[in-house]
Amino acid sequence: MIETPDNVAAIARWAVLPEELIRSHENDGDFAKRHLINPYLLAELGDLTGVSVLDAGAGDGYLSRILARAGARVTAVEPAQALVDRIREREQTEHLGLTIHQTGLLEYQAEQGFDVVVCSMVLMAIPDWRPALETCVRSLRPGGRLVINLVHPAFEKLWTTWRENDGAYRVDRYLSEYEVPGPHASDFHRPLSAYLNAIMDAGCTLRKMIEPGLDPEVAAESGIEGIEAYVELPNFVIIIAERAA
Protein backbone atom coordinates (compact mmCIF):
# COMPACT_ATOMS: atom_id res chain seq x y z
CA MET A 1 0.00 0.00 0.00
CA ILE A 2 0.98 3.63 -0.47
CA GLU A 3 1.17 4.65 3.19
CA THR A 4 1.05 8.44 2.86
CA PRO A 5 -0.27 9.66 -0.50
CA ASP A 6 1.28 13.06 -1.22
CA ASN A 7 -0.16 14.81 -4.25
CA VAL A 8 1.79 18.02 -3.59
CA ALA A 9 5.11 16.18 -3.80
CA ALA A 10 4.02 14.39 -6.97
CA ILE A 11 3.03 17.66 -8.65
CA ALA A 12 6.34 19.22 -7.61
CA ARG A 13 8.23 16.55 -9.56
CA TRP A 14 6.20 17.16 -12.71
CA ALA A 15 6.58 20.92 -12.25
CA VAL A 16 10.32 20.78 -12.91
CA LEU A 17 10.40 18.50 -15.93
CA PRO A 18 13.32 19.48 -18.17
CA GLU A 19 12.26 21.95 -20.84
CA GLU A 20 14.08 19.98 -23.53
CA LEU A 21 12.03 16.89 -22.66
CA ILE A 22 8.74 18.78 -22.91
CA ARG A 23 9.74 20.39 -26.21
CA SER A 24 10.87 17.05 -27.65
CA HIS A 25 7.27 15.83 -27.88
CA GLU A 26 5.69 16.11 -31.30
CA ASN A 27 2.44 17.98 -31.90
CA ASP A 28 0.39 14.82 -31.50
CA GLY A 29 2.42 13.24 -28.72
CA ASP A 30 5.03 10.51 -28.57
CA PHE A 31 5.00 7.24 -30.52
CA ALA A 32 2.67 5.48 -28.10
CA LYS A 33 0.16 8.32 -28.06
CA ARG A 34 0.19 8.64 -31.84
CA HIS A 35 -0.41 4.94 -32.49
CA LEU A 36 -1.98 3.42 -29.37
CA ILE A 37 -4.03 6.18 -27.76
CA ASN A 38 -5.02 9.06 -30.04
CA PRO A 39 -6.69 7.06 -32.85
CA TYR A 40 -8.86 5.07 -30.47
CA LEU A 41 -9.72 8.01 -28.25
CA LEU A 42 -10.69 10.26 -31.16
CA ALA A 43 -12.74 7.51 -32.79
CA GLU A 44 -14.75 7.12 -29.58
CA LEU A 45 -15.32 10.86 -29.22
CA GLY A 46 -16.62 11.27 -32.76
CA ASP A 47 -17.69 14.69 -34.04
CA LEU A 48 -16.42 17.30 -31.58
CA THR A 49 -17.85 20.41 -33.21
CA GLY A 50 -19.07 22.66 -30.40
CA VAL A 51 -18.58 19.96 -27.75
CA SER A 52 -17.37 21.20 -24.36
CA VAL A 53 -14.39 19.16 -23.17
CA LEU A 54 -12.41 19.23 -19.94
CA ASP A 55 -8.85 17.97 -20.40
CA ALA A 56 -8.27 16.92 -16.80
CA GLY A 57 -4.55 16.85 -16.20
CA ALA A 58 -3.61 18.31 -19.56
CA GLY A 59 0.16 17.88 -19.31
CA ASP A 60 1.85 19.88 -22.06
CA GLY A 61 -1.53 20.40 -23.73
CA TYR A 62 -0.98 18.23 -26.79
CA LEU A 63 -4.39 16.57 -26.46
CA SER A 64 -6.14 19.86 -25.68
CA ARG A 65 -4.81 21.23 -28.95
CA ILE A 66 -5.87 18.15 -30.94
CA LEU A 67 -9.39 18.37 -29.51
CA ALA A 68 -9.62 22.12 -30.13
CA ARG A 69 -8.50 21.71 -33.73
CA ALA A 70 -11.30 19.16 -34.11
CA GLY A 71 -13.83 21.82 -33.09
CA ALA A 72 -14.20 21.24 -29.36
CA ARG A 73 -14.40 24.01 -26.75
CA VAL A 74 -11.58 22.90 -24.49
CA THR A 75 -10.74 23.72 -20.89
CA ALA A 76 -7.25 22.53 -19.90
CA VAL A 77 -6.53 21.93 -16.21
CA GLU A 78 -2.93 21.26 -15.19
CA PRO A 79 -1.11 22.01 -11.91
CA ALA A 80 2.56 21.57 -12.89
CA GLN A 81 4.30 24.85 -13.70
CA ALA A 82 6.59 23.62 -16.49
CA LEU A 83 3.66 22.01 -18.29
CA VAL A 84 1.29 24.96 -17.87
CA ASP A 85 3.99 27.25 -19.23
CA ARG A 86 4.13 25.12 -22.36
CA ILE A 87 0.33 25.14 -22.79
CA ARG A 88 0.24 28.94 -22.50
CA GLU A 89 3.20 29.40 -24.83
CA ARG A 90 1.58 27.30 -27.56
CA GLU A 91 -1.79 28.98 -27.07
CA GLN A 92 -0.22 32.41 -27.55
CA THR A 93 0.92 31.40 -31.03
CA GLU A 94 -1.89 29.06 -32.11
CA HIS A 95 -4.92 30.88 -30.67
CA LEU A 96 -7.10 27.77 -30.38
CA GLY A 97 -9.37 29.30 -27.75
CA LEU A 98 -8.21 27.11 -24.88
CA THR A 99 -9.36 28.03 -21.38
CA ILE A 100 -6.40 27.27 -19.11
CA HIS A 101 -6.48 26.72 -15.34
CA GLN A 102 -3.35 26.07 -13.31
CA THR A 103 -4.70 23.95 -10.48
CA GLY A 104 -4.84 20.38 -9.28
CA LEU A 105 -7.89 18.24 -9.88
CA LEU A 106 -8.62 18.08 -6.17
CA GLU A 107 -8.92 21.89 -6.09
CA TYR A 108 -10.60 22.48 -9.44
CA GLN A 109 -14.19 23.70 -9.38
CA ALA A 110 -15.92 23.20 -12.71
CA GLU A 111 -17.64 26.28 -14.08
CA GLN A 112 -20.02 24.21 -16.17
CA GLY A 113 -21.23 20.70 -16.81
CA PHE A 114 -18.95 19.46 -19.58
CA ASP A 115 -20.12 17.20 -22.38
CA VAL A 116 -16.89 15.21 -22.13
CA VAL A 117 -14.13 14.89 -19.56
CA VAL A 118 -10.90 13.35 -20.82
CA CYS A 119 -8.37 12.21 -18.22
CA SER A 120 -5.44 10.97 -20.29
CA MET A 121 -2.48 9.25 -18.63
CA VAL A 122 -3.17 11.05 -15.36
CA LEU A 123 -4.77 8.95 -12.63
CA MET A 124 -1.88 6.50 -12.34
CA ALA A 125 0.39 9.51 -11.65
CA ILE A 126 -1.69 10.76 -8.69
CA PRO A 127 -1.03 9.21 -5.26
CA ASP A 128 -4.42 10.20 -3.77
CA TRP A 129 -6.35 9.63 -6.96
CA ARG A 130 -9.97 8.93 -5.98
CA PRO A 131 -10.82 12.59 -5.19
CA ALA A 132 -9.36 13.54 -8.59
CA LEU A 133 -11.63 11.00 -10.29
CA GLU A 134 -14.61 12.35 -8.36
CA THR A 135 -13.78 15.86 -9.63
CA CYS A 136 -13.84 14.53 -13.19
CA VAL A 137 -17.28 13.01 -12.69
CA ARG A 138 -18.69 16.10 -10.94
CA SER A 139 -17.49 18.21 -13.86
CA LEU A 140 -19.69 16.29 -16.31
CA ARG A 141 -23.23 17.21 -17.20
CA PRO A 142 -25.75 14.40 -16.59
CA GLY A 143 -25.28 11.94 -19.42
CA GLY A 144 -21.82 13.32 -20.20
CA ARG A 145 -18.97 11.02 -21.18
CA LEU A 146 -15.88 10.23 -19.13
CA VAL A 147 -12.86 9.00 -21.09
CA ILE A 148 -9.91 7.71 -19.08
CA ASN A 149 -6.76 6.15 -20.42
CA LEU A 150 -4.00 4.63 -18.37
CA VAL A 151 -0.93 2.51 -18.59
CA HIS A 152 -2.48 -0.96 -18.37
CA PRO A 153 -1.87 -2.15 -14.78
CA ALA A 154 -1.29 -5.72 -15.94
CA PHE A 155 1.29 -4.76 -18.56
CA GLU A 156 2.97 -1.60 -17.29
CA LYS A 157 6.49 -3.10 -17.58
CA LEU A 158 5.81 -4.51 -21.02
CA TRP A 159 8.76 -3.26 -23.04
CA THR A 160 11.37 -4.09 -20.41
CA THR A 161 10.20 -7.56 -19.42
CA TRP A 162 9.40 -8.64 -22.99
CA ARG A 163 13.04 -8.10 -23.97
CA GLU A 164 14.42 -9.60 -20.78
CA ASN A 165 12.33 -12.77 -21.01
CA ASP A 166 12.69 -13.71 -24.68
CA GLY A 167 9.29 -12.54 -25.84
CA ALA A 168 7.34 -13.43 -22.71
CA TYR A 169 5.76 -11.16 -20.13
CA ARG A 170 6.03 -11.61 -16.38
CA VAL A 171 3.75 -9.92 -13.88
CA ASP A 172 3.86 -9.93 -10.09
CA ARG A 173 2.32 -7.94 -7.21
CA TYR A 174 -0.63 -7.17 -9.47
CA LEU A 175 -3.16 -6.80 -6.64
CA SER A 176 -0.94 -4.56 -4.51
CA GLU A 177 -0.77 -0.78 -4.65
CA TYR A 178 2.73 0.66 -4.80
CA GLU A 179 4.88 3.43 -6.23
CA VAL A 180 6.68 2.92 -9.54
CA PRO A 181 9.58 5.40 -9.62
CA GLY A 182 10.45 6.94 -12.98
CA PRO A 183 13.35 9.04 -14.24
CA HIS A 184 11.55 12.31 -13.44
CA ALA A 185 8.37 11.42 -11.51
CA SER A 186 6.55 8.36 -10.23
CA ASP A 187 3.50 6.43 -11.30
CA PHE A 188 1.44 4.36 -8.89
CA HIS A 189 0.37 0.80 -9.61
CA ARG A 190 -3.18 -0.28 -8.80
CA PRO A 191 -5.21 -3.18 -10.15
CA LEU A 192 -7.59 -2.37 -12.98
CA SER A 193 -10.55 -3.29 -10.78
CA ALA A 194 -9.69 -0.37 -8.47
CA TYR A 195 -10.26 2.09 -11.31
CA LEU A 196 -13.37 0.41 -12.70
CA ASN A 197 -15.05 0.11 -9.31
CA ALA A 198 -14.21 3.71 -8.40
CA ILE A 199 -15.71 4.96 -11.67
CA MET A 200 -18.95 3.14 -10.93
CA ASP A 201 -18.94 4.23 -7.29
CA ALA A 202 -18.62 7.85 -8.45
CA GLY A 203 -21.92 7.59 -10.33
CA CYS A 204 -20.97 6.45 -13.82
CA THR A 205 -22.00 3.55 -16.00
CA LEU A 206 -19.22 1.74 -17.82
CA ARG A 207 -19.83 1.78 -21.57
CA LYS A 208 -16.67 0.39 -23.13
CA MET A 209 -13.11 -0.71 -22.43
CA ILE A 210 -10.45 -0.78 -25.13
CA GLU A 211 -7.08 -2.54 -24.91
CA PRO A 212 -5.36 -1.22 -28.04
CA GLY A 213 -2.75 -3.24 -29.87
CA LEU A 214 -0.14 -1.84 -32.22
CA ASP A 215 -0.65 -2.37 -35.95
CA PRO A 216 1.96 -4.96 -37.06
CA GLU A 217 2.92 -2.85 -40.07
CA VAL A 218 3.54 0.20 -37.88
CA ALA A 219 5.64 -1.95 -35.56
CA ALA A 220 7.72 -3.31 -38.44
CA GLU A 221 8.27 0.12 -39.97
CA SER A 222 9.27 1.70 -36.64
CA GLY A 223 12.50 -0.26 -36.27
CA ILE A 224 12.14 -0.04 -32.48
CA GLU A 225 13.70 -2.95 -30.61
CA GLY A 226 11.12 -5.03 -28.75
CA ILE A 227 8.18 -3.13 -30.23
CA GLU A 228 6.48 -6.40 -31.22
CA ALA A 229 5.43 -6.67 -27.58
CA TYR A 230 2.88 -3.91 -28.24
CA VAL A 231 1.35 -5.93 -31.06
CA GLU A 232 0.76 -8.93 -28.81
CA LEU A 233 -0.12 -7.29 -25.49
CA PRO A 234 -1.86 -4.02 -24.49
CA ASN A 235 0.35 -1.48 -22.76
CA PHE A 236 -2.61 0.89 -22.37
CA VAL A 237 -6.29 0.71 -21.50
CA ILE A 238 -9.01 3.18 -22.45
CA ILE A 239 -12.18 3.31 -20.35
CA ILE A 240 -15.39 4.97 -21.56
CA ALA A 241 -18.10 5.73 -19.00
CA GLU A 242 -21.20 7.89 -18.75
CA ARG A 243 -22.42 9.97 -15.85
CA ALA A 244 -25.91 9.06 -14.70
CA ALA A 245 -28.63 11.30 -16.10
C-alpha positions as CSV (number, residue, x, y, z in Angstrom):
1,M,0.0,0.0,0.0
2,I,1.0,3.6,-0.5
3,E,1.2,4.7,3.2
4,T,1.1,8.4,2.9
5,P,-0.3,9.7,-0.5
6,D,1.3,13.1,-1.2
7,N,-0.2,14.8,-4.2
8,V,1.8,18.0,-3.6
9,A,5.1,16.2,-3.8
10,A,4.0,14.4,-7.0
11,I,3.0,17.7,-8.7
12,A,6.3,19.2,-7.6
13,R,8.2,16.6,-9.6
14,W,6.2,17.2,-12.7
15,A,6.6,20.9,-12.3
16,V,10.3,20.8,-12.9
17,L,10.4,18.5,-15.9
18,P,13.3,19.5,-18.2
19,E,12.3,21.9,-20.8
20,E,14.1,20.0,-23.5
21,L,12.0,16.9,-22.7
22,I,8.7,18.8,-22.9
23,R,9.7,20.4,-26.2
24,S,10.9,17.1,-27.7
25,H,7.3,15.8,-27.9
26,E,5.7,16.1,-31.3
27,N,2.4,18.0,-31.9
28,D,0.4,14.8,-31.5
29,G,2.4,13.2,-28.7
30,D,5.0,10.5,-28.6
31,F,5.0,7.2,-30.5
32,A,2.7,5.5,-28.1
33,K,0.2,8.3,-28.1
34,R,0.2,8.6,-31.8
35,H,-0.4,4.9,-32.5
36,L,-2.0,3.4,-29.4
37,I,-4.0,6.2,-27.8
38,N,-5.0,9.1,-30.0
39,P,-6.7,7.1,-32.9
40,Y,-8.9,5.1,-30.5
41,L,-9.7,8.0,-28.3
42,L,-10.7,10.3,-31.2
43,A,-12.7,7.5,-32.8
44,E,-14.7,7.1,-29.6
45,L,-15.3,10.9,-29.2
46,G,-16.6,11.3,-32.8
47,D,-17.7,14.7,-34.0
48,L,-16.4,17.3,-31.6
49,T,-17.8,20.4,-33.2
50,G,-19.1,22.7,-30.4
51,V,-18.6,20.0,-27.8
52,S,-17.4,21.2,-24.4
53,V,-14.4,19.2,-23.2
54,L,-12.4,19.2,-19.9
55,D,-8.9,18.0,-20.4
56,A,-8.3,16.9,-16.8
57,G,-4.5,16.9,-16.2
58,A,-3.6,18.3,-19.6
59,G,0.2,17.9,-19.3
60,D,1.9,19.9,-22.1
61,G,-1.5,20.4,-23.7
62,Y,-1.0,18.2,-26.8
63,L,-4.4,16.6,-26.5
64,S,-6.1,19.9,-25.7
65,R,-4.8,21.2,-29.0
66,I,-5.9,18.2,-30.9
67,L,-9.4,18.4,-29.5
68,A,-9.6,22.1,-30.1
69,R,-8.5,21.7,-33.7
70,A,-11.3,19.2,-34.1
71,G,-13.8,21.8,-33.1
72,A,-14.2,21.2,-29.4
73,R,-14.4,24.0,-26.8
74,V,-11.6,22.9,-24.5
75,T,-10.7,23.7,-20.9
76,A,-7.3,22.5,-19.9
77,V,-6.5,21.9,-16.2
78,E,-2.9,21.3,-15.2
79,P,-1.1,22.0,-11.9
80,A,2.6,21.6,-12.9
81,Q,4.3,24.9,-13.7
82,A,6.6,23.6,-16.5
83,L,3.7,22.0,-18.3
84,V,1.3,25.0,-17.9
85,D,4.0,27.3,-19.2
86,R,4.1,25.1,-22.4
87,I,0.3,25.1,-22.8
88,R,0.2,28.9,-22.5
89,E,3.2,29.4,-24.8
90,R,1.6,27.3,-27.6
91,E,-1.8,29.0,-27.1
92,Q,-0.2,32.4,-27.5
93,T,0.9,31.4,-31.0
94,E,-1.9,29.1,-32.1
95,H,-4.9,30.9,-30.7
96,L,-7.1,27.8,-30.4
97,G,-9.4,29.3,-27.7
98,L,-8.2,27.1,-24.9
99,T,-9.4,28.0,-21.4
100,I,-6.4,27.3,-19.1
101,H,-6.5,26.7,-15.3
102,Q,-3.3,26.1,-13.3
103,T,-4.7,24.0,-10.5
104,G,-4.8,20.4,-9.3
105,L,-7.9,18.2,-9.9
106,L,-8.6,18.1,-6.2
107,E,-8.9,21.9,-6.1
108,Y,-10.6,22.5,-9.4
109,Q,-14.2,23.7,-9.4
110,A,-15.9,23.2,-12.7
111,E,-17.6,26.3,-14.1
112,Q,-20.0,24.2,-16.2
113,G,-21.2,20.7,-16.8
114,F,-19.0,19.5,-19.6
115,D,-20.1,17.2,-22.4
116,V,-16.9,15.2,-22.1
117,V,-14.1,14.9,-19.6
118,V,-10.9,13.3,-20.8
119,C,-8.4,12.2,-18.2
120,S,-5.4,11.0,-20.3
121,M,-2.5,9.3,-18.6
122,V,-3.2,11.0,-15.4
123,L,-4.8,9.0,-12.6
124,M,-1.9,6.5,-12.3
125,A,0.4,9.5,-11.7
126,I,-1.7,10.8,-8.7
127,P,-1.0,9.2,-5.3
128,D,-4.4,10.2,-3.8
129,W,-6.3,9.6,-7.0
130,R,-10.0,8.9,-6.0
131,P,-10.8,12.6,-5.2
132,A,-9.4,13.5,-8.6
133,L,-11.6,11.0,-10.3
134,E,-14.6,12.4,-8.4
135,T,-13.8,15.9,-9.6
136,C,-13.8,14.5,-13.2
137,V,-17.3,13.0,-12.7
138,R,-18.7,16.1,-10.9
139,S,-17.5,18.2,-13.9
140,L,-19.7,16.3,-16.3
141,R,-23.2,17.2,-17.2
142,P,-25.8,14.4,-16.6
143,G,-25.3,11.9,-19.4
144,G,-21.8,13.3,-20.2
145,R,-19.0,11.0,-21.2
146,L,-15.9,10.2,-19.1
147,V,-12.9,9.0,-21.1
148,I,-9.9,7.7,-19.1
149,N,-6.8,6.2,-20.4
150,L,-4.0,4.6,-18.4
151,V,-0.9,2.5,-18.6
152,H,-2.5,-1.0,-18.4
153,P,-1.9,-2.1,-14.8
154,A,-1.3,-5.7,-15.9
155,F,1.3,-4.8,-18.6
156,E,3.0,-1.6,-17.3
157,K,6.5,-3.1,-17.6
158,L,5.8,-4.5,-21.0
159,W,8.8,-3.3,-23.0
160,T,11.4,-4.1,-20.4
161,T,10.2,-7.6,-19.4
162,W,9.4,-8.6,-23.0
163,R,13.0,-8.1,-24.0
164,E,14.4,-9.6,-20.8
165,N,12.3,-12.8,-21.0
166,D,12.7,-13.7,-24.7
167,G,9.3,-12.5,-25.8
168,A,7.3,-13.4,-22.7
169,Y,5.8,-11.2,-20.1
170,R,6.0,-11.6,-16.4
171,V,3.8,-9.9,-13.9
172,D,3.9,-9.9,-10.1
173,R,2.3,-7.9,-7.2
174,Y,-0.6,-7.2,-9.5
175,L,-3.2,-6.8,-6.6
176,S,-0.9,-4.6,-4.5
177,E,-0.8,-0.8,-4.6
178,Y,2.7,0.7,-4.8
179,E,4.9,3.4,-6.2
180,V,6.7,2.9,-9.5
181,P,9.6,5.4,-9.6
182,G,10.4,6.9,-13.0
183,P,13.4,9.0,-14.2
184,H,11.5,12.3,-13.4
185,A,8.4,11.4,-11.5
186,S,6.5,8.4,-10.2
187,D,3.5,6.4,-11.3
188,F,1.4,4.4,-8.9
189,H,0.4,0.8,-9.6
190,R,-3.2,-0.3,-8.8
191,P,-5.2,-3.2,-10.2
192,L,-7.6,-2.4,-13.0
193,S,-10.5,-3.3,-10.8
194,A,-9.7,-0.4,-8.5
195,Y,-10.3,2.1,-11.3
196,L,-13.4,0.4,-12.7
197,N,-15.1,0.1,-9.3
198,A,-14.2,3.7,-8.4
199,I,-15.7,5.0,-11.7
200,M,-19.0,3.1,-10.9
201,D,-18.9,4.2,-7.3
202,A,-18.6,7.9,-8.5
203,G,-21.9,7.6,-10.3
204,C,-21.0,6.4,-13.8
205,T,-22.0,3.6,-16.0
206,L,-19.2,1.7,-17.8
207,R,-19.8,1.8,-21.6
208,K,-16.7,0.4,-23.1
209,M,-13.1,-0.7,-22.4
210,I,-10.4,-0.8,-25.1
211,E,-7.1,-2.5,-24.9
212,P,-5.4,-1.2,-28.0
213,G,-2.7,-3.2,-29.9
214,L,-0.1,-1.8,-32.2
215,D,-0.6,-2.4,-35.9
216,P,2.0,-5.0,-37.1
217,E,2.9,-2.8,-40.1
218,V,3.5,0.2,-37.9
219,A,5.6,-2.0,-35.6
220,A,7.7,-3.3,-38.4
221,E,8.3,0.1,-40.0
222,S,9.3,1.7,-36.6
223,G,12.5,-0.3,-36.3
224,I,12.1,0.0,-32.5
225,E,13.7,-3.0,-30.6
226,G,11.1,-5.0,-28.8
227,I,8.2,-3.1,-30.2
228,E,6.5,-6.4,-31.2
229,A,5.4,-6.7,-27.6
230,Y,2.9,-3.9,-28.2
231,V,1.3,-5.9,-31.1
232,E,0.8,-8.9,-28.8
233,L,-0.1,-7.3,-25.5
234,P,-1.9,-4.0,-24.5
235,N,0.4,-1.5,-22.8
236,F,-2.6,0.9,-22.4
237,V,-6.3,0.7,-21.5
238,I,-9.0,3.2,-22.5
239,I,-12.2,3.3,-20.4
240,I,-15.4,5.0,-21.6
241,A,-18.1,5.7,-19.0
242,E,-21.2,7.9,-18.8
243,R,-22.4,10.0,-15.9
244,A,-25.9,9.1,-14.7
245,A,-28.6,11.3,-16.1
